[in-house]
Amino acid sequence: MSTTVTSPARLRIGPIALDAPVVLAPMAGITNTAFRRLCREYGAGLYVSEMITTRALVERNATTMRLIRHHESETPRSIQLYGVDPATVEAAVRIIVAEDHADHIDLNFGCPVPKVTRKGGGAALPWKLDLFRDIVTRAARAAGDIPLTVKMRKGIDSDHLTYLDAGRIAEDAGVAAVALHARTAAEFYSGHADWEAIAELKRAVTSVPVLGNGDIWSADDAARMMAETGCDGVVVGRGCLGRPWLFGDLARALGGPNAAAGEPVDATLGFVCRAFRRHAELLVEFFDSEDRGCRDIRKHVAWYFKGYPVGGETRARLATVSTLAEIDVILAELDSDAPYPGAAAEGQRGRAGTPKRPALPDRWLESRDLDAAESSAIADAELEHSGG
């Protein structure tokens, strides 16, 4: 569960100095205020919101305006935006700045979901160099003193890589950092992340921090990625599902003296139960509804109890709870002294998917310039999907 502390690292993203070089990756339906608060209780770093579409923000969609709100305990506040139209992205950034919604803004160019890439959005967009440059440049200018960063993938597939061009363009546009999920859109979340690509991006982008993302399941993985690639920090997504205390392990391994207090976690089943219960409690507060909060915690059951002696019947009961009292009754029946199960609880979490041919607009790959027909196509690409 623990790793030997390496030389402490302190990541600076614009004016924001982090006690640990760690960023929580945005995940749709996961990284809401409740989960961000929980992760922050265990560790240090930057905790990013669920992905927000710029069109919905500009139109002041009620759900979107709720999602960009942060709890008073959250600092620094971070919002990730997804957009395909330069003017709309710029307008969304201006709203965030003018109304003081965040201390950091991230732009997502990593979404591999076919519904998005089919319209030229997400991981497909950096293929169009001028469009990518226009979006990032206008957003960085609109952000002003608020640091703006970019998260992207290696490219569309192994024959159409974009990350080096995109990294240099973003650097020139004035971003505060760039993050790379070291897979292509075609790979989705399958196979192994290409950490050498992170090292290559680090060699290409020299004036701002480069962050690495992909296959970080433990603090040891994060320390190894930083050592092997030279990256300035790590972005953690699926590795923290059902394991928010990973941020404590990361802070102890990578951060300075103020990053994390106490000893490494002894993740007995009782410890996990308390984390699960706390997560449910925060979800109830976030949704302002016990029923909705408890319905939301159901999807986390398999992640929290991976490898632990919690039978199928008990898991099924947890996956149908409607009240905190029900959760308490079920958790009280478990053996709180059951030890951490080791390898059975480690490794990949969440769905990996399989490699697939990316869905793209017609003739998208024929040119790196955006033509009129393609401009029309991407107008429908701004959909609410997780991307990374």
N, C-alpha and C positions, 0 to 999 in steps of 0.2 A: 504493500500500500504506500510505502514511503520511498523516497529517493534521497541519495546523498546530496547535500546542499552544494551547488557549484558556486562560482564567483557571482555575487549578487549583480543583478542587472536592473537598470532603471530606464524605462521607456518614456520618451517625451514625444507627444503628438501635438505639435504646435506649442501653445503655452501650457498644455496639460502634462503634468509629470505624474506617472503612475508608479506606485510602490512595487509593482510586479509587471513584467512585460507580457501581459496576458489580456486577451480580448475575448468576450463571449460572442460567438457568431450568432447573428439573427436567425431564428427558426420560427416559421409561421406556426401560430397556435401554441408555441412553447415559451418564447422569451418575452412574455408579458411582464408587467410590473411585479407580479407575485413571484415568478421564477427568478427575475433579476434580483429582487430583494433577498431571496433565499441564498442565491449564489454569493452575494455580497457579504452575507452574514458569516460565511465560511472563509472567504479569501479576499484578495485584492485584484484590481485590474479595471478594465473598462467593460461595462455591461450594456450591450446594444439592444435597442428595441426590436420588436418584430418589424419586418419590412413594410414600409408605408409607400403606397403609390402616390406619385406627385399629383396626378389628376384628382384623386380623391381628396387630397389635402387642399388643393387650390379651390375645389368645389365645396370644401368644408363639410364633407360627409361626416355625419354624427359619430359613426363607429370609429372612423379614422381620427377624429379630434379627441376621442376618448383614448385611443391607443397611444397618442403622442404625449399624454400626460404622464408625469413621473411622480412617484411618492416623494415626500419631502426629505426622506432619508437618502435618496439617490443623488449622488454627486461623485464625479461629473455625470451629467445627463447626456445620453447618446441616442440619436435617431438615425436609422438607415432609410434612405429613399431609393425608390425604383422609378425610373421614368425613361421615356424614349424621345420626347420632344424637348429640344433645348429651351424653348421659351417657358414651357410648363415646369420643367425642372428648376429653372432660374426663379420663377415665381414662387414655387414651393420653398426654396431655400430662403427667399426674402421674407416669407411669412414666418418661418422658424426663427430667423434672426430678429425681425422687428418685434415679434411677440414673446421673445425670450423663452422658447420652448426647449432649447437644448444648448449644451456646451460643446458638442461635437456632432458632425454630420458625416455619414458614410454614404457613398453611392454604390449601388449593387449592379455589377455587370457579370454576375456569376450564375444566374439562374439557368438551369439546363432543362426546365420543364417544356415539353413539346408545345404546349399552348402558347408559350411565350416566344420560344425561338422560331416557331413557325411564322410569326409575324415580324421577325427580325429583332426581337428584344433580348434581354438577358445576355447570356454568353455569346449570342450571335452578333450582338451590336458592335463590339470593338472591331469586327472585320471591316466595317465602314469607317475608315480612319477620320474623315472630316466630320462625320456625325459625332463620333466619340469625342473628338477634340472640341467641338462646339459645346457639347453638353458639359464636359468637365471644366472647360475654361469659363463658361458663363456661370456655372455653379460656384466655382472657387472665387470668382470675382464677387458674386452676390453674398457669399459667406462672410466676407470681410475678415474680422478678427476671429471668427469662429473657425477652428480647424476643420477642413474637409478632407476626407480620405476616400480611396477607391478600393473596392474588393472585386476581384475578377477571377476567371479561370485561365488555364493555359491557352484555350482557344476552342474552336468548334470541334475539330478532330485532329489526329496526328499530322494530317496533311495541310491543315489550315490553322496554324498557331498564331496567336495574336498578342500574347502577354508581354513580349519584349517591346514591341511597338507601343502598346497601350501604356506600359510602365513609363517609358520615356516621355510620351505625350502628357501623361498625368503629372509627371515631375515638372515638365516645362510649364504646365498650366498653373502650377502653384499649390498642388495638394500638399497635405502635411504628412502623408504616409500612403503606401500602397500595400495591399494584401493579396496574396495569391493562393487560391485553392488549387493545388497542384494536380488537377485532373482536367481533362477536356469535357466539353458538354456531352460528347459521345460516350464517355466513360461513366457519366452520371456519378454514382458513388461507389462503383464497383472497383475491383482490383486493388492495387496499391498506389498511393499518391507518389508522384514523381518528385521527390525532394530535391533532386539535382536541378530541376527547373527553378526552384526557389533560390538555390545558390546562384544560378545563372542570372536571375532577375536582380539579385543583390549586387552582382558585379556590374550590371547595366545601370541600375538606379543608385546613385551614390550620394545625393544631397538630402534625401529624406529617408526615414525608416522603411524597411521592407519587412513585412510580417508573413509568416508561413502558416498555411492551413492544410489539414489533411492527415488522417491517421494518427491523431494524438489521443490516445486512450488512457494515458497515465502521465504523471509528472516526469517519469523517466523518458517517455517518448518526446516530450517537449524539450527537455534538456538535450536529448540527442539531436533533435532537429536543429536547434540553435547551434550546437557544436559542429554539426556536419555541413550546414548551409551558410552559417554566418549571419542568419537573419536576426533582426533586432527584437523580435517578439513573436508570439504565437497566437493564433486564432483558434478557439476550441468550440466545436459544434456538438456533433453526436456523442462525443466522449463523455459529456457531462449529463446525458440523459439518465435520470434516476440516480444521479451521483453528483449533486451540487457541491459536495465537500471536495471534489476534485480541485476546485479553485484554492482551497486551503493547501492541498498538497503542492500545487503549482507555485503558490506564493512562497512556501517554505523552501522549495527547490530553486526557484529563480529570482525571488525578490530580495529586497533589502531588509534590514532589521525591523521595519515597521509594517512589513507586508502581511505577516500572519503571526498570531500569538498561539502559544501552546504547543503541545506535542502532536505528532502525526495521529491521525484518526485511527481508533480501534473500531473498525466497522462491524461490530456484532449486529445480530439481527435486531436487538433492541435499539441500537443507534440508528439503524436504517428506518425502523418504525417511527422513531421520533422525527426524523427528517421528512418522512412521508406525511406524517400528521401535520407538521409545520407547513409544508407545502400546501396541503388542503386548506388549512386555516387562512393562509395568505390569499389563496384563490377565492375563498368565500368573501374575504374583504375586498378583493379586486373587483369581483363581479357584483358585489353588494347583494349577493343571493346565495344562501346555503345550498340550495338545490343545484344551481348552475355551477358553483364552485366545486361541489362534490362530483358532478357529472364530468367536469373537466379533469379532475385528478384521476379518473378511471383509466385514461390512456397512458398514465405513467406507471401503472401497477407492474407490468412485466419488466420495465427498466429498473425500478427500485429493487425488486426482489429476485433479479437474475442470479441464479446459482444458489440461492438460499433455500433452506428446507421449508418452503411454503407450498403446500399441496395445491393441486388444480382446483379443488372445491373452494379452498380459501381464496385463491386468486379470483375465481369467478364471483365470489361474494363481494370482494373488494371492487370488482369491475362493474358492480351494479349499485353501489352505495348512493344514498341521497342526502345523508346527514352526517355531521361530524360525530354524533353519538354512535351511529352504526360503525363508523371507522374505529372508534375507541373500543367497542365491544369485540370486533374482529381482531384487532391488533393485540388486545389483552390475552387472547387465546394462544398467541405464538410464544415460542421459547426465546425470550429476550436475551438469554445467555448464549445462544447458538453463535459460534465463532464465524469470523469472516471466512468464506469458503475458498479463497484463493483464486486459482485460475478460472474456476467456474463462473466467477463474477467479473472477470476481466475481459478485455478484447472488445470487438466491435459491438456497437449498440445502434439501434435504428436500422432502417432498411437500406441495403446497399444497392439494390437494383442490378440490372445487367447492362452491358454495353449495348448501345443501339445507334442506328443511323440518325443523326439529328434532323429534326423537322425544320425546314428553312423555307423562306419565300422562293418562288420560282427565280432561277438564274442568280440567286443571291451571291454565289461564290464566283461568278464570272468577272466581277470587278470589285475593287475596294472602294469605289465611289458610289454614292447613293443616287439612283436615278429617280425620276418623277413617280414611276409606278411603285417603286420600293418605298418612297416617302409616304405614299398613301397607305401602303400595307402596314407599316409600323404604327400607324395611328391607332390600331386596335390592339397593340401589344401590351398596353399598360393594364395588366391583370394582376390580381392579388395572389401571388404564388411565392413560396419560400424559394430562395435562391442562394446557392453557395457552393 
